[in-house]
Amino acid sequence: MSRIENLREQLHNVMDCGDDCEILATSQELDTLIVLYMKLQLSTRSNYVI
């Protein structure tokens, strides 16, 4: 989760002083990490559902 927070902060910094390509790359990296985190949460949750 801390990696998500770090990327979120990095995205805000890039949005302030970065170019469009850097903003897009950081945003895509953050999106990918969020999706992986959500998949992990869903798979963990489904293992305990009866």
Phi, psi and omega in degrees: 000326181295330177294323177296314179297320178296315179294324178297316178295319179298320179297317178298319178295318180294323179295330179284323188218020180251173177268172185300319182295320180292321177297313181297316181297317180293319178297318179295320178297318178295315178302315180298315180295321179296317179297316178298318178298317180295319178298318178298316179297319180292320180291323178294318181293319183290338177291337183256358180277132181254000000 
